[in-house]
Amino acid sequence: MKIRKAEIIDIPTIQEIAEQAWRPTYGSILSEEQCVFMLDMMYRTDVLKKQFEGNVHFFMLESEEGAIGFAAYEAMNEREGKLHKIYLRPLQKSKGAGTFLLEFVAQFAHENGQKVMYLNVNRHNSAVQFYLKRGFQIDQELDLHVGEGYYMNDYIMKRVL
């Protein structure tokens, strides 16, 4: 496996991986309508382009078969950063790829001066356990209205780098 900095031309691959990962991850947590709404809200081409052109760093995780995952990270200030997204193709889970990608992002953040990395994760997402095992702690709960009557019912988790 290798990781490279993503480019705007990777947006269709990012969208494809997100689409593949969302149903298995959120299908039992969110309604299909909310999944469709949130995928559009978070992964439309114009939204991703704006993030690429801003301060968000995207990374592609690749194997011999091609792109198998991605992550997006942003320095929020000199001390703190946020992992916005980390997704794998469903068949890549439980093979160490997620840990490999997460640790790369943590190292990137640390090398760029951040001392703490935050992320939001749905309180009912099995990934909560993944993050706890990798040094994150639950910092707070957040119910964030995202539009059209939908909410993100998240934990904000943090990890000291």
ZADRENVO-663997 format. One record per atom (N, C-alpha, C, CB): residue in three letters; z, y, x. Coordinates in steps of 0.02 Angstrom, whole numbers, plus 50000, padded with zeros to 5 digits. Each point is the difference from the previous one (the first is absolute). Glycine has a CB too. Example, Ala and Ser with C-alpha at 12.3 -4.5 7.8 and 13.67 -1.06 7.14 Angstrom:
// ZADRENVO-663997
ala503904971650660/ala500005005949955/ala500005006050045/ala500624994149905/ser499025011250077/ser500035005950042/ser500375005549961/ser498924996850059/
***
This chain:
// ZADRENVO-663997
met500004994150042/met500005005949958/met500005006250044/met500614993849908/lys499065011350067/lys500015006450035/lys500045005649948/lys499334995350098/ile500905010449925/ile500075005849957/ile499615005750031/ile501144996349958/arg498505007250000/arg499635005950023/arg500115005749951/arg499134992750057/lys500775013349967/lys500045005949957/lys499424999849952/lys500595006850089/ala499554994049847/ala499484999949949/ala499625006650000/ala500674992049930/glu498725007750045/glu499585005949993/glu499795000649927/glu499584998950120/ile500145006849863/ile499795001249931/ile499514994549976/ile500165012450017/ile499434985050028/ile499534994749979/ile500364993649979/ile499165004950078/asp501494994549937/asp500394994249979/asp500275000549929/asp500324998550119/ile499575007149848/ile500275001049932/ile499804994449953/ile499985012350019/pro499394985649978/pro499834994549954/pro500394993550014/pro498865005149989/thr501264993550074/thr500394994050018/thr500735000949979/thr499234997850097/ile501055008149913/ile500685001449978/ile500054999149925/ile500175008250096/gln499354994449867/gln500004999349927/gln499954992749979/gln499475011349990/glu500124984950045/glu499924992949984/glu500644996150012/glu498795000950030/ile501545000350027/ile500634996650015/ile500545002049949/ile499704999750122/ala500345006749861/ala500485002349950/ala499894996549934/ala500085011150058/glu499294988649920/glu499844996749937/glu500204992650001/glu499045008149984/gln500834988550071/gln500184992950006/gln500754999150001/gln498944997950062/ala501435006749969/ala500724999250008/ala500405002049939/ala499835002050120/trp499925002749840/trp500405002849946/trp500164995149945/trp499485010750026/arg500044985549950/arg500144995549943/arg500524994750018/arg498835001849960/pro501104994850097/pro500524995150018/pro500685003250012/pro499104993050050/thr500915013249975/thr500635003350015/thr500335003049938/thr499555002550113/tyr500055000849845/tyr500295003849944/tyr499854997149931/tyr499915009850072/gly499694985049924/gly499804997249935/gly500584998149955/gly498994996150056/ser501565001649974/ser500584998149960/ser500515005649992/ser499834988350039/ile500035017449994/ile500475005749999/ile499745005649956/ile500384997050115/leu498965004449890/leu499695005549964/leu499484997449952/leu500205007650098/ser499674996349850/ser499474998249953/ser499335000750035/ser500695003749901/glu498804992950073/glu499335000750028/glu499775007249996/glu499734988249967/glu500445015349979/glu499805006949993/glu500315004450054/glu499894998249876/gln500755000550139/gln500325004050053/gln499704998250068/gln501065000649933/cys498784993250080/cys499684998150063/cys499345003750008/cys500544988749995/val499055011449953/val499365003450002/val500105007550013/val499504991449921/phe500975011650043/phe500155007150008/phe500225001650072/phe500325000649879/met500144995450148/met500275001450066/met499504998650055/met501134997449956/leu498484997350037/leu499474998750050/leu499525006050004/leu500104987649979/asp499715014949963/asp499565005849998/asp500345006150030/asp499444995449898/met501195005750084/met500375005850024/met500094999950076/met500595000449890/met499514993750138/met500174999550071/met499414998350046/met501114996549963/tyr498375000450008/tyr499474997350043/tyr499305002649984/tyr500704990050010/arg499255015149948/arg499345003149990/arg499755002650068/arg500285003249880/thr499084996850129/thr499705002250063/thr500225007050018/thr499034992649979/asp500975012049973/asp500195006950016/asp500735000650021/asp499155004049919/val501294991950052/val500715000150018/val500094997450071/val500324998249879/leu499354996350137/leu500054997250068/leu499705004750052/leu499964988549951/lys499475014650033/lys499695004750047/lys500485005750016/lys498864997049955/lys501475005649994/lys500485005550010/lys500564997850046/lys499725004649886/gln500524989250107/gln500524997550044/gln499754999350072/gln500524994049902/phe498885003350105/phe499704999350067/phe499935006950033/phe499394989749963/glu500425015249999/glu499895006850026/glu500655003750011/glu498895000249943/gly501654997350029/gly500665003050008/gly500374996950057/gly500035002549879/asn500614996250111/asn500434997450054/asn500144992649994/asn500505011250007/val499154985249950/val500134992949991/val499584996050048/val500285001849878/his500044993750158/his499664995650048/his499904993249966/his500515006150100/phe498874991649897/phe499854993549972/phe499854995250057/phe499555005149893/phe500684988750100/phe499884994850049/phe499724993849965/phe500935004550073/met498584992449959/met499704993949973/met500244994150042/met498985006249958/leu501244988650008/leu500194993750031/leu499414995349994/leu501245001649974/glu498534995750083/glu499414995850000/glu500134993450034/glu499295010250001/ser500364984849975/ser499994993450031/ser499284998250014/ser501074996349941/glu498814997650080/glu499314997950012/glu499575000649937/glu500414992250088/glu499915007249854/glu499635000449936/glu499855007149977/glu500544989349969/gly499735015750066/gly499915006949979/gly500655003149979/gly498844997449964/ala501135007949997/ala500595003749978/ala500424995849953/ala499385010950014/ile501274988450002/ile500454996049957/ile500575004149972/ile499704990050068/gly500375016349954/gly500535004249975/gly499945007150026/gly500744990049993/phe499695014349980/phe500005007050022/phe500695002949989/phe498775001249975/ala501355004350059/ala500625003849991/ala499835007450005/ala500724990650048/ala499705013549921/ala499935007350003/ala500685003050014/ala499014999949920/tyr501025004450130/tyr500635002950023/tyr499915007550010/tyr500334989150056/glu500215014649929/glu499995007350009/glu500665002450028/glu499205001049905/ala500765003250147/ala500605003450025/ala500175005549950/ala499724997550122/met500895002349851/met500215004949951/met500285006350034/met500254990749919/asn500055008350138/asn500255005550042/asn500094997150070/asn500595005949901/glu499744997750143/glu500074997750069/glu500414993650006/glu499905011850037/arg500534986949914/arg500474994550005/arg499844994249953/arg500855008350033/glu498834993049910/glu499924995049948/glu499274998949983/glu501115003149955/gly498734990750029/gly499334998249978/gly500034995649939/gly499585001150117/lys499844997849853/lys499964996049939/lys499434995050004/lys500505009449934/leu499664984450054/leu499494994949992/leu499775000449927/leu500504992350091/his498905010249899/his499745001049932/his499724993649970/his499755011750029/lys499914984450013/lys499664994049974/lys500004994750053/lys499285007049924/ile500804986850055/ile499894994350044/ile499824994249954/ile500825004250091/tyr498574993449916/tyr499754994649957/tyr499594995150041/tyr499995007649901/leu500054986250079/leu499614994550029/leu499604996749947/leu500864998250089/arg498594998749932/arg499654995649953/arg500494994349982/arg498835002850050/pro501174995149888/pro500504995149978/pro500054993650042/pro499805004449888/leu499654993050137/leu500024993950040/leu500305001050069/leu499014996249938/gln501135010050081/gln500285001450066/gln500765000549999/gln498955005950028/lys501354994049914/lys500735000749995/lys500344993850029/lys499885007349898/ser500724993850128/ser500434994750028/ser499714996950063/ser500414997849885/lys499175005950151/lys499724997550062/lys500185004550059/lys499064995049934/gly501385009950054/gly500205004550053/gly499595006450004/gly500384990150061/ala499095010449900/ala499575005950003/ala500365006349978/ala499014992649980/gly501385007049967/gly500365005849975/gly500515002550050/gly499834995849885/thr500534999750146/thr500495001950051/thr499645003250059/thr500774990749964/phe498685006450057/phe499615002750056/phe499785007149986/phe499604988450028/leu500145012849912/leu499775006649981/leu500585004949993/leu499034994849941/leu501515003150027/leu500595004349992/leu500295002050067/leu500244994449891/glu499825000950155/glu500295001650065/glu499545004650041/glu500604989049999/phe498755010349992/phe499535004650032/phe500125007149975/phe499144990850012/val500925010049923/val500115006749971/val500675002850023/val499304996949899/ala501224998950103/ala500665002350023/ala499965002450073/ala500564992049920/gln499085004350121/gln499915002050070/gln499615006550006/gln500044987950034/phe499435012749926/phe499605006149998/phe500445006049982/phe498974993449968/ala501445005849980/ala500445005449978/ala500505001850055/ala499884996149881/his500424998950149/his500495001150054/his499685003650059/his500624989749964/glu498785008150055/glu499665003250057/glu499805007249984/glu499584988850034/asn500385012949902/asn499835006849980/asn500625004149982/asn498904995849959/gly501695001750060/gly500615003949995/gly500414999049937/gly499425008050068/gln500344988149884/gln500404999049940/gln500594995450015/gln498975001749928/lys501584999750041/lys500614996050009/lys500154995649940/lys500455009150073/val499274992849869/val500124996349938/val499344999349963/val501205004349992/met498694989749980/met499414998849959/met500234998249930/met499314996250101/tyr500395007149849/tyr500154998849930/tyr499414996649967/tyr500765010049997/leu499374986849947/leu499474997349957/leu500284999549930/leu499474993650096/asn500075006349855/asn500184998749931/asn499744993049983/asn499965012449968/val500444983849996/val499794993349978/val500284998949930/val499954995650119/asn499655001549837/asn500234998549933/asn500614995550004/asn498825001049954/arg501695000650006/arg500634996350002/arg499924992649983/arg500575010549970/his498894987749996/his499904993149980/his499494996450044/his500285003349884/asn499485000050167/asn499504997350045/asn500354995450051/asn499265010349986/ser500474983750023/ser500294995350048/ser499995002850072/ser499634990649927/ala499985014650085/ala499975003150066/ala500675003250019/ala498785001949984/val501654999549968/val500665002850016/val500354995550052/val500105005249884/gln499874988250105/gln500324995350046/gln499665000150068/gln500334992849903/phe499015007850097/phe499625000550062/phe500255005950042/phe498994994949943/tyr501095010950025/tyr500225006050035/tyr500734999450023/tyr499185006749933/leu501254990650025/leu500704999150019/leu500064995750063/leu500345001249880/lys499264993650124/lys500014995450058/lys499735003450063/lys499874990349923/arg499785015250069/arg499715003450057/arg500345006750015/arg498924994549973/gly501715005950009/gly500415005750021/gly500035005949954/gly499734996450109/phe499955003349833/phe500055005549952/phe500634999249958/phe498755001049996/gln501505004549981/gln500575000149954/gln499805003949938/gln500834999350095/ile499474998949848/ile499885003849939/ile500395006550006/ile499824989449930/asp499825016250065/asp500315006550008/asp500165003049931/asp499375001750108/gln500174997549844/gln500125002649933/gln499504996949951/gln500435010850048/glu499694990349887/glu499554997949947/glu499645006249974/glu500744990149969/leu498635008950010/leu499605005549976/leu499584997749942/leu499985005350114/asp500054998249830/asp499554998949944/asp499555006149996/asp500844992749936/leu498545006450087/leu499545005650007/leu499444999549948/leu500265000650122/his499685004549836/his499475000249951/his499355001550037/his500795003949908/val498714991750081/val499365000750036/val499435002149954/val500394991550081/gly499775009549856/gly499495002249952/gly499884994949946/gly499475006550090/glu500264995949853/glu499824995849943/glu500574995649975/glu498845000150043/gly501785002249967/gly500584996349977/gly500214994450047/gly499655002749887/tyr500044996750171/tyr500174994850048/tyr500495002550052/tyr498874994949983/tyr501555000550040/tyr500505001550051/tyr499954995050057/tyr500765004849912/met499424997750147/met500114995550057/met500764999350004/met498935003650064/asn501314990349928/asn500714998550003/asn500144997050069/asn500084998049874/asp500065006450173/asp500024998150070/asp500695000350032/asp498845004050006/tyr501214992450049/tyr500515001250050/tyr499675004350053/tyr500624989049978/ile499755015750048/ile499805003350062/ile500394996450054/ile499755011649945/met499884985650102/met500314996250054/met499905003850065/met499824988949939/lys500645010150108/lys499935003350064/lys500184995250056/lys500265011149947/arg499444990350110/arg500124996150060/arg500065004850059/arg499384989949953/val501165009450084/val500085003950060/val499564996950054/val501205003449969/leu498415000850064/leu499534997550051/leu500305000250070/leu499055003949929/
***
